[in-house]
Amino acid sequence: MAVRIDNVVRNTRVDAILNAVDAGATGGFVRVYSGSKPVTKGAAPAGLLLADILLADPCGTSTGGVLTITTPRTDTSANNSGTASFFYLVDSTGAFVCDGDVAVSGSDLNVTTTTIVAGQPVEITSLTITDGNN
């Protein structure tokens, strides 16, 4: 049997993520990394920071238990070269909010290419966080 969560509760939870990302003086960031996602959430990533993408403030909208980050968003000059595999969503001070996987499509964070080249642009095409069961 699956647990089903009321939409008001689901929206409250994704609103909490939105508010955490928007905390601070400016918009939060999506930090895109190579390598394996740390086992412990929020731990220092072992992979390279490939891109640091500034988000709008507010960073997006939530409805139906889904947080949708305003896109497209671009880092005009990637930090390092590598294959994007996971991301950290952080507030303007760099405090960890959540993490997820990266791909060209069908992932939490979708980018135009996962092959990142230092100095080249990195564009987010979509980023959604869906809460619980409905």
Buried (B, 14 or more C-beta within 10 A) or exposed (E): EEEEEEEEEBBEBBBBBBBBBBEBEEBBBBBBBBBEBBEEEEEEBEBBBBBBBBBEBBBBEBEEBBBBBBBEBBBEEBBBBBBBBBBBBBBBEEEBBBBBBBEEEEBBBBBEEBEBEEEBEBBBEBBBBBBEEE
